[in-house]
């Protein structure tokens, strides 16, 4: 019986690497930044807040449009998330790689959801796909952070979809 990992449509190759051509260049850059933030905040795996930090660290047109619609200062938002998720008690920067084994189960699920969304649009995964997946996933830590200041996941998602449409026109 085939598992999702064995599927040619999965975002991961059987060995755990991201499938070639499944993501665009800006998404690859955001994932590298997510990996860097996981290291510098001293986590032993890439988690959804790191994914969000990666998107904020190298925002493409869609992420910038979303930030403008939200009225957010993206560098300041990035700094706040890095502060919130920094682990002072950790021993040192852990070894991490952009491979499935170093990603939390939630990040794996987010990547697969973003990949599925991108396939529906017949294109590689874009940062906006990851952003929308971050807000539509149940029990999202990133969405919970925004909920604590009165911004719902639904509003964040709607703004991201509007930003996506706006950026496609230009």
Beta strands, then each sheet from edge to edge (+ up, - down):
end
